[in-house]
């Protein structure tokens, strides 16, 4: 008997965005490496890529993210 059970089906109400198929899924249908989530609603999952773009912009403009690491040649 395995120590950990492999979870193949998601719970109803868990929404994911599949990066490979570019579609919303209720419960994970695709491997974790290919999806974002879980989200609380289908609408949130539908906007997963937009949310990721917004967060990436915030991180790129965060001065703490670009702190000029010591010992790194920037030029």
SERO-653989 format. One record per atom (N, C-alpha, C, CB): residue number from 1; x, z, y; atom name; chain; residue in three letters. Coordinates in pm, whole numbers, padded with zeros to 5 digits, always signed. Each point is the difference from the previous one (the first is absolute). Glycine has a CB too. Layout:
REM SERO-653989
+-----+--------+--------+--------+------+-----+------+
: seq :     xx :     zz :     yy : atom : mol : type :
+-----+--------+--------+--------+------+-----+------+
: NUM :      X :      Z :      Y :   CA :   A :  Ala :
...
+-----+--------+--------+--------+------+-----+------+
//
This chain:
REM SERO-653989
+-----+--------+--------+--------+------+-----+------+
: seq :     xx :     zz :     yy : atom : mol : type :
+-----+--------+--------+--------+------+-----+------+
:   1 : +00085 : +00000 : -00118 :    N :   A :  Unk :
:   1 : -00085 : +00000 : +00118 :   CA :   A :  Unk :
:   1 : +00089 : +00000 : +00124 :    C :   A :  Unk :
:   1 : -00185 : +00123 : -00124 :   CB :   A :  Unk :
:   2 : +00162 : -00215 : +00217 :    N :   A :  Unk :
:   2 : +00083 : -00008 : +00120 :   CA :   A :  Unk :
:   2 : -00021 : +00120 : +00091 :    C :   A :  Unk :
:   2 : -00008 : -00248 : -00014 :   CB :   A :  Unk :
:   3 : +00114 : +00281 : +00084 :    N :   A :  Unk :
:   3 : -00004 : +00113 : +00091 :   CA :   A :  Unk :
:   3 : -00090 : -00030 : +00120 :    C :   A :  Unk :
:   3 : +00230 : +00065 : -00073 :   CB :   A :  Unk :
:   4 : -00223 : -00186 : +00124 :    N :   A :  Unk :
:   4 : -00081 : -00040 : +00114 :   CA :   A :  Unk :
:   4 : -00087 : -00117 : -00039 :    C :   A :  Unk :
:   4 : +00175 : +00081 : +00160 :   CB :   A :  Unk :
:   5 : -00300 : -00076 : -00119 :    N :   A :  Unk :
:   5 : -00090 : -00112 : -00027 :   CA :   A :  Unk :
:   5 : +00020 : -00107 : +00106 :    C :   A :  Unk :
:   5 : -00167 : +00155 : -00109 :   CB :   A :  Unk :
:   6 : +00167 : -00279 : +00067 :    N :   A :  Unk :
:   6 : +00011 : -00111 : +00093 :   CA :   A :  Unk :
:   6 : -00137 : -00023 : +00061 :    C :   A :  Unk :
:   6 : +00192 : -00106 : -00131 :   CB :   A :  Unk :
:   7 : -00199 : +00114 : +00262 :    N :   A :  Unk :
:   7 : -00127 : -00019 : +00068 :   CA :   A :  Unk :
:   7 : -00020 : -00148 : +00026 :    C :   A :  Unk :
:   7 : +00015 : +00229 : +00107 :   CB :   A :  Unk :
:   8 : -00113 : -00286 : -00173 :    N :   A :  Unk :
:   8 : -00023 : -00144 : +00015 :   CA :   A :  Unk :
:   8 : -00119 : -00030 : +00091 :    C :   A :  Unk :
:   8 : +00096 : -00033 : -00226 :   CB :   A :  Unk :
:   9 : -00188 : +00126 : +00238 :    N :   A :  Unk :
:   9 : -00119 : -00025 : +00082 :   CA :   A :  Unk :
:   9 : -00003 : +00100 : +00115 :    C :   A :  Unk :
:   9 : -00126 : -00091 : -00199 :   CB :   A :  Unk :
:  10 : +00082 : +00044 : +00312 :    N :   A :  Unk :
:  10 : -00012 : +00087 : +00117 :   CA :   A :  Unk :
:  10 : -00133 : +00072 : +00001 :    C :   A :  Unk :
:  10 : +00150 : -00152 : +00126 :   CB :   A :  Unk :
:  11 : -00164 : +00238 : -00031 :    N :   A :  Unk :
:  11 : -00125 : +00073 : +00017 :   CA :   A :  Unk :
:  11 : -00094 : -00082 : +00087 :    C :   A :  Unk :
:  11 : +00120 : +00221 : -00025 :   CB :   A :  Unk :
:  12 : -00248 : -00214 : +00000 :    N :   A :  Unk :
:  12 : -00094 : -00067 : +00090 :   CA :   A :  Unk :
:  12 : +00018 : +00054 : +00142 :    C :   A :  Unk :
:  12 : -00165 : -00035 : -00190 :   CB :   A :  Unk :
:  13 : +00165 : -00054 : +00286 :    N :   A :  Unk :
:  13 : +00019 : +00042 : +00138 :   CA :   A :  Unk :
:  13 : +00144 : -00006 : +00047 :    C :   A :  Unk :
:  13 : -00195 : +00144 : -00029 :   CB :   A :  Unk :
:  14 : +00290 : -00172 : -00059 :    N :   A :  Unk :
:  14 : +00139 : -00021 : +00040 :   CA :   A :  Unk :
:  14 : +00019 : -00149 : +00021 :    C :   A :  Unk :
:  14 : +00082 : +00204 : -00127 :   CB :   A :  Unk :
:  15 : -00037 : -00241 : +00244 :    N :   A :  Unk :
:  15 : +00016 : -00141 : +00034 :   CA :   A :  Unk :
:  15 : +00147 : -00031 : +00021 :    C :   A :  Unk :
:  15 : -00229 : -00005 : +00104 :   CB :   A :  Unk :
:  16 : +00270 : -00113 : -00148 :    N :   A :  Unk :
:  16 : +00139 : -00045 : +00010 :   CA :   A :  Unk :
:  16 : +00003 : -00143 : +00054 :    C :   A :  Unk :
:  16 : +00067 : +00150 : -00193 :   CB :   A :  Unk :
:  17 : +00048 : -00187 : +00250 :    N :   A :  Unk :
:  17 : +00022 : -00138 : +00041 :   CA :   A :  Unk :
:  17 : +00113 : -00055 : -00085 :    C :   A :  Unk :
:  17 : -00082 : +00044 : +00238 :   CB :   A :  Unk :
:  18 : +00054 : -00149 : -00315 :    N :   A :  Unk :
:  18 : +00101 : -00061 : -00086 :   CA :   A :  Unk :
:  18 : +00082 : -00099 : +00082 :    C :   A :  Unk :
:  18 : -00147 : +00029 : -00205 :   CB :   A :  Unk :
:  19 : +00276 : -00007 : +00213 :    N :   A :  Unk :
:  19 : +00090 : -00085 : +00077 :   CA :   A :  Unk :
:  19 : +00024 : -00135 : -00070 :    C :   A :  Unk :
:  19 : +00109 : +00206 : +00093 :   CB :   A :  Unk :
:  20 : -00116 : -00208 : -00224 :    N :   A :  Unk :
:  20 : +00025 : -00124 : -00074 :   CA :   A :  Unk :
:  20 : -00121 : -00094 : +00007 :    C :   A :  Unk :
:  20 : +00154 : +00126 : -00153 :   CB :   A :  Unk :
:  21 : -00274 : -00070 : +00133 :    N :   A :  Unk :
:  21 : -00120 : -00082 : -00002 :   CA :   A :  Unk :
:  21 : -00071 : -00006 : +00135 :    C :   A :  Unk :
:  21 : -00025 : +00058 : -00240 :   CB :   A :  Unk :
:  22 : +00073 : +00024 : +00334 :    N :   A :  Unk :
:  22 : -00057 : +00005 : +00136 :   CA :   A :  Unk :
:  22 : -00150 : +00024 : -00004 :    C :   A :  Unk :
:  22 : +00181 : -00153 : +00079 :   CB :   A :  Unk :
:  23 : -00218 : +00261 : -00153 :    N :   A :  Unk :
:  23 : -00141 : +00035 : -00010 :   CA :   A :  Unk :
:  23 : -00016 : +00151 : -00012 :    C :   A :  Unk :
:  23 : -00049 : -00222 : -00109 :   CB :   A :  Unk :
:  24 : -00071 : +00267 : +00140 :    N :   A :  Unk :
:  24 : -00035 : +00141 : -00009 :   CA :   A :  Unk :
:  24 : -00048 : +00029 : -00142 :    C :   A :  Unk :
:  24 : -00060 : +00010 : +00248 :   CB :   A :  Unk :
:  25 : +00100 : +00106 : -00301 :    N :   A :  Unk :
:  25 : -00039 : +00041 : -00135 :   CA :   A :  Unk :
:  25 : -00058 : +00140 : +00006 :    C :   A :  Unk :
:  25 : +00179 : -00146 : -00104 :   CB :   A :  Unk :
:  26 : -00285 : +00171 : +00028 :    N :   A :  Unk :
:  26 : -00048 : +00138 : -00015 :   CA :   A :  Unk :
:  26 : +00065 : +00054 : -00125 :    C :   A :  Unk :
:  26 : -00223 : -00046 : +00117 :   CB :   A :  Unk :
:  27 : +00303 : +00150 : -00099 :    N :   A :  Unk :
:  27 : +00082 : +00048 : -00110 :   CA :   A :  Unk :
:  27 : +00117 : -00094 : -00018 :    C :   A :  Unk :
:  27 : -00200 : +00106 : -00114 :   CB :   A :  Unk :
:  28 : +00316 : -00056 : +00076 :    N :   A :  Unk :
:  28 : +00116 : -00089 : -00010 :   CA :   A :  Unk :
:  28 : -00014 : -00095 : -00119 :    C :   A :  Unk :
:  28 : +00144 : +00177 : +00105 :   CB :   A :  Unk :
:  29 : -00144 : -00305 : -00076 :    N :   A :  Unk :
:  29 : -00002 : -00101 : -00105 :   CA :   A :  Unk :
:  29 : +00141 : -00054 : -00023 :    C :   A :  Unk :
:  29 : -00238 : -00062 : +00060 :   CB :   A :  Unk :
:  30 : +00320 : +00063 : +00044 :    N :   A :  Unk :
:  30 : +00135 : -00055 : -00007 :   CA :   A :  Unk :
:  30 : +00102 : +00115 : +00003 :    C :   A :  Unk :
:  30 : -00076 : -00213 : +00115 :   CB :   A :  Unk :
:  31 : +00201 : +00185 : -00155 :    N :   A :  Unk :
:  31 : +00104 : +00103 : -00001 :   CA :   A :  Unk :
:  31 : +00024 : +00059 : +00140 :    C :   A :  Unk :
:  31 : +00107 : -00117 : -00195 :   CB :   A :  Unk :
:  32 : -00064 : +00241 : +00199 :    N :   A :  Unk :
:  32 : +00024 : +00071 : +00126 :   CA :   A :  Unk :
:  32 : +00097 : -00076 : +00090 :    C :   A :  Unk :
:  32 : -00044 : +00216 : -00117 :   CB :   A :  Unk :
:  33 : +00141 : -00285 : +00061 :    N :   A :  Unk :
:  33 : +00099 : -00072 : +00081 :   CA :   A :  Unk :
:  33 : -00063 : -00114 : +00078 :    C :   A :  Unk :
:  33 : +00174 : +00060 : -00167 :   CB :   A :  Unk :
:  34 : -00294 : -00101 : +00129 :    N :   A :  Unk :
:  34 : -00066 : -00114 : +00063 :   CA :   A :  Unk :
:  34 : -00119 : +00038 : +00087 :    C :   A :  Unk :
:  34 : +00075 : -00135 : -00191 :   CB :   A :  Unk :
:  35 : -00090 : +00263 : +00226 :    N :   A :  Unk :
:  35 : -00119 : +00037 : +00075 :   CA :   A :  Unk :
:  35 : +00023 : +00110 : +00102 :    C :   A :  Unk :
:  35 : -00130 : -00067 : -00197 :   CB :   A :  Unk :
:  36 : +00045 : +00072 : +00296 :    N :   A :  Unk :
:  36 : -00007 : +00109 : +00098 :   CA :   A :  Unk :
:  36 : -00124 : +00081 : -00035 :    C :   A :  Unk :
:  36 : +00118 : -00134 : +00184 :   CB :   A :  Unk :
:  37 : -00111 : +00265 : -00161 :    N :   A :  Unk :
:  37 : -00118 : +00084 : -00019 :   CA :   A :  Unk :
:  37 : +00035 : +00126 : -00075 :    C :   A :  Unk :
:  37 : -00144 : -00202 : +00000 :   CB :   A :  Unk :
:  38 : +00048 : +00285 : -00025 :    N :   A :  Unk :
:  38 : -00143 : -00023 : +00013 :   CA :   A :  Unk :
:  38 : -00051 : +00021 : +00142 :    C :   A :  Unk :
:  38 : -00024 : +00069 : -00237 :   CB :   A :  Unk :
:  39 : -00084 : -00137 : +00268 :    N :   A :  Unk :
:  39 : -00071 : +00015 : +00126 :   CA :   A :  Unk :
:  39 : -00136 : +00062 : -00029 :    C :   A :  Unk :
:  39 : +00122 : -00198 : +00103 :   CB :   A :  Unk :
:  40 : -00179 : +00263 : -00004 :    N :   A :  Unk :
:  40 : -00128 : +00067 : -00016 :   CA :   A :  Unk :
:  40 : -00118 : -00096 : -00002 :    C :   A :  Unk :
:  40 : +00098 : +00197 : +00112 :   CB :   A :  Unk :
:  41 : -00080 : -00316 : -00055 :    N :   A :  Unk :
:  41 : -00111 : -00095 : +00005 :   CA :   A :  Unk :
:  41 : +00051 : -00142 : -00020 :    C :   A :  Unk :
:  41 : -00126 : +00154 : +00154 :   CB :   A :  Unk :
:  42 : +00034 : -00241 : -00188 :    N :   A :  Unk :
:  42 : +00032 : -00141 : -00016 :   CA :   A :  Unk :
:  42 : +00050 : -00059 : +00132 :    C :   A :  Unk :
:  42 : -00174 : -00020 : -00183 :   CB :   A :  Unk :
:  43 : +00111 : +00060 : +00293 :    N :   A :  Unk :
:  43 : +00039 : -00051 : +00133 :   CA :   A :  Unk :
:  43 : +00144 : +00034 : +00032 :    C :   A :  Unk :
:  43 : -00237 : +00022 : +00076 :   CB :   A :  Unk :
:  44 : +00279 : +00101 : -00107 :    N :   A :  Unk :
:  44 : +00140 : +00039 : +00025 :   CA :   A :  Unk :
:  44 : +00094 : -00086 : -00083 :    C :   A :  Unk :
:  44 : -00072 : +00236 : +00049 :   CB :   A :  Unk :
:  45 : +00038 : -00261 : -00174 :    N :   A :  Unk :
:  45 : +00085 : -00082 : -00087 :   CA :   A :  Unk :
:  45 : +00005 : -00144 : +00050 :    C :   A :  Unk :
:  45 : -00058 : +00147 : -00195 :   CB :   A :  Unk :
:  46 : -00052 : -00197 : +00249 :    N :   A :  Unk :
:  46 : -00002 : -00137 : +00052 :   CA :   A :  Unk :
:  46 : +00095 : -00017 : +00118 :    C :   A :  Unk :
:  46 : -00237 : -00020 : -00076 :   CB :   A :  Unk :
:  47 : +00263 : +00128 : +00148 :    N :   A :  Unk :
:  47 : +00088 : -00005 : +00117 :   CA :   A :  Unk :
:  47 : +00140 : +00053 : -00029 :    C :   A :  Unk :
:  47 : -00201 : +00026 : +00143 :   CB :   A :  Unk :
:  48 : +00238 : -00020 : -00271 :    N :   A :  Unk :
:  48 : +00129 : +00058 : -00041 :   CA :   A :  Unk :
:  48 : +00118 : -00070 : +00065 :    C :   A :  Unk :
:  48 : -00104 : +00064 : -00215 :   CB :   A :  Unk :
:  49 : +00104 : -00196 : +00218 :    N :   A :  Unk :
:  49 : +00113 : -00074 : +00057 :   CA :   A :  Unk :
:  49 : +00009 : +00020 : +00151 :    C :   A :  Unk :
:  49 : -00021 : -00169 : -00184 :   CB :   A :  Unk :
:  50 : -00092 : +00174 : +00251 :    N :   A :  Unk :
:  50 : -00002 : +00026 : +00144 :   CA :   A :  Unk :
:  50 : +00053 : +00140 : +00030 :    C :   A :  Unk :
:  50 : -00197 : -00156 : +00027 :   CB :   A :  Unk :
:  51 : +00155 : +00253 : -00106 :    N :   A :  Unk :
:  51 : +00048 : +00137 : +00016 :   CA :   A :  Unk :
:  51 : +00151 : +00007 : -00021 :    C :   A :  Unk :
:  51 : -00223 : +00088 : -00077 :   CB :   A :  Unk :
:  52 : +00273 : -00159 : -00025 :    N :   A :  Unk :
:  52 : +00144 : -00001 : -00027 :   CA :   A :  Unk :
:  52 : +00077 : -00062 : +00116 :    C :   A :  Unk :
:  52 : -00047 : -00015 : -00246 :   CB :   A :  Unk :
:  53 : -00004 : -00095 : +00302 :    N :   A :  Unk :
:  53 : +00066 : -00063 : +00116 :   CA :   A :  Unk :
:  53 : +00006 : +00095 : +00119 :    C :   A :  Unk :
:  53 : -00079 : -00225 : -00079 :   CB :   A :  Unk :
:  54 : -00033 : +00294 : +00106 :    N :   A :  Unk :
:  54 : -00004 : +00094 : +00112 :   CA :   A :  Unk :
:  54 : +00100 : +00114 : -00020 :    C :   A :  Unk :
:  54 : -00241 : -00056 : +00037 :   CB :   A :  Unk :
:  55 : +00247 : +00109 : -00159 :    N :   A :  Unk :
:  55 : +00094 : +00109 : -00028 :   CA :   A :  Unk :
:  55 : +00144 : -00046 : +00009 :    C :   A :  Unk :
:  55 : -00171 : +00106 : -00147 :   CB :   A :  Unk :
:  56 : +00199 : -00227 : +00100 :    N :   A :  Unk :
:  56 : +00136 : -00054 : +00011 :   CA :   A :  Unk :
:  56 : +00042 : -00013 : +00145 :    C :   A :  Unk :
:  56 : -00033 : -00124 : -00215 :   CB :   A :  Unk :
:  57 : -00057 : +00078 : +00301 :    N :   A :  Unk :
:  57 : +00031 : -00010 : +00143 :   CA :   A :  Unk :
:  57 : +00028 : +00137 : +00060 :    C :   A :  Unk :
:  57 : -00144 : -00205 : +00015 :   CB :   A :  Unk :
:  58 : +00064 : +00304 : -00053 :    N :   A :  Unk :
:  58 : +00023 : +00137 : +00050 :   CA :   A :  Unk :
:  58 : +00137 : +00049 : -00042 :    C :   A :  Unk :
:  58 : -00247 : +00047 : -00010 :   CB :   A :  Unk :
:  59 : +00284 : -00068 : -00115 :    N :   A :  Unk :
:  59 : +00130 : +00046 : -00049 :   CA :   A :  Unk :
:  59 : +00114 : -00076 : +00066 :    C :   A :  Unk :
:  59 : -00105 : +00061 : -00218 :   CB :   A :  Unk :
:  60 : +00087 : -00191 : +00237 :    N :   A :  Unk :
:  60 : +00106 : -00080 : +00064 :   CA :   A :  Unk :
:  60 : +00024 : +00042 : +00144 :    C :   A :  Unk :
:  60 : -00060 : -00190 : -00149 :   CB :   A :  Unk :
:  61 : -00043 : +00242 : +00214 :    N :   A :  Unk :
:  61 : +00012 : +00042 : +00140 :   CA :   A :  Unk :
:  61 : +00023 : +00150 : +00015 :    C :   A :  Unk :
:  61 : -00147 : -00189 : +00060 :   CB :   A :  Unk :
:  62 : +00163 : +00259 : -00170 :    N :   A :  Unk :
:  62 : +00024 : +00144 : +00003 :   CA :   A :  Unk :
:  62 : +00149 : +00025 : +00025 :    C :   A :  Unk :
:  62 : -00194 : +00043 : -00159 :   CB :   A :  Unk :
:  63 : +00228 : +00024 : +00270 :    N :   A :  Unk :
:  63 : +00142 : +00022 : +00030 :   CA :   A :  Unk :
:  63 : +00072 : +00083 : -00107 :    C :   A :  Unk :
:  63 : -00059 : -00013 : +00240 :   CB :   A :  Unk :
:  64 : -00011 : +00097 : -00311 :    N :   A :  Unk :
:  64 : +00063 : +00081 : -00105 :   CA :   A :  Unk :
:  64 : +00039 : -00088 : -00120 :    C :   A :  Unk :
:  64 : -00134 : +00201 : +00074 :   CB :   A :  Unk :
:  65 : +00064 : -00312 : -00093 :    N :   A :  Unk :
:  65 : +00029 : -00089 : -00112 :   CA :   A :  Unk :
:  65 : +00129 : -00076 : +00026 :    C :   A :  Unk :
:  65 : -00244 : -00023 : -00049 :   CB :   A :  Unk :
:  66 : +00270 : -00013 : +00174 :    N :   A :  Unk :
:  66 : +00120 : -00073 : +00038 :   CA :   A :  Unk :
:  66 : +00092 : +00094 : +00078 :    C :   A :  Unk :
:  66 : -00128 : -00220 : +00008 :   CB :   A :  Unk :
:  67 : +00185 : +00314 : -00080 :    N :   A :  Unk :
:  67 : +00080 : +00104 : +00067 :   CA :   A :  Unk :
:  67 : +00147 : -00038 : +00013 :    C :   A :  Unk :
:  67 : -00159 : +00168 : -00090 :   CB :   A :  Unk :
:  68 : +00196 : -00291 : +00059 :    N :   A :  Unk :
:  68 : +00140 : -00043 : +00013 :   CA :   A :  Unk :
:  68 : +00088 : +00075 : -00096 :    C :   A :  Unk :
:  68 : -00038 : -00055 : +00238 :   CB :   A :  Unk :
:  69 : +00014 : +00041 : -00365 :    N :   A :  Unk :
:  69 : +00074 : +00073 : -00103 :   CA :   A :  Unk :
:  69 : +00149 : -00009 : +00023 :    C :   A :  Unk :
:  69 : -00184 : -00045 : -00162 :   CB :   A :  Unk :
:  70 : +00251 : +00158 : +00152 :    N :   A :  Unk :
:  70 : +00144 : +00007 : +00020 :   CA :   A :  Unk :
:  70 : +00074 : -00072 : -00111 :    C :   A :  Unk :
:  70 : -00028 : +00217 : +00119 :   CB :   A :  Unk :
:  71 : +00138 : -00282 : -00080 :    N :   A :  Unk :
:  71 : +00082 : -00066 : -00099 :   CA :   A :  Unk :
:  71 : -00048 : -00140 : -00037 :    C :   A :  Unk :
:  71 : +00055 : +00222 : -00084 :   CB :   A :  Unk :
:  72 : -00162 : -00265 : +00148 :    N :   A :  Unk :
:  72 : -00055 : -00132 : -00030 :   CA :   A :  Unk :
:  72 : +00040 : -00099 : +00108 :    C :   A :  Unk :
:  72 : -00193 : +00105 : -00122 :   CB :   A :  Unk :
:  73 : +00245 : -00217 : +00083 :    N :   A :  Unk :
:  73 : +00041 : -00103 : +00095 :   CA :   A :  Unk :
:  73 : -00123 : -00079 : +00044 :    C :   A :  Unk :
:  73 : +00230 : -00016 : -00106 :   CB :   A :  Unk :
:  74 : -00261 : +00020 : +00234 :    N :   A :  Unk :
:  74 : -00119 : -00067 : +00052 :   CA :   A :  Unk :
:  74 : +00033 : -00128 : +00071 :    C :   A :  Unk :
:  74 : -00109 : +00219 : +00022 :   CB :   A :  Unk :
:  75 : +00217 : -00279 : -00049 :    N :   A :  Unk :
:  75 : +00022 : -00113 : +00078 :   CA :   A :  Unk :
:  75 : +00077 : -00110 : -00046 :    C :   A :  Unk :
:  75 : -00024 : +00146 : +00151 :   CB :   A :  Unk :
+-----+--------+--------+--------+------+-----+------+
//
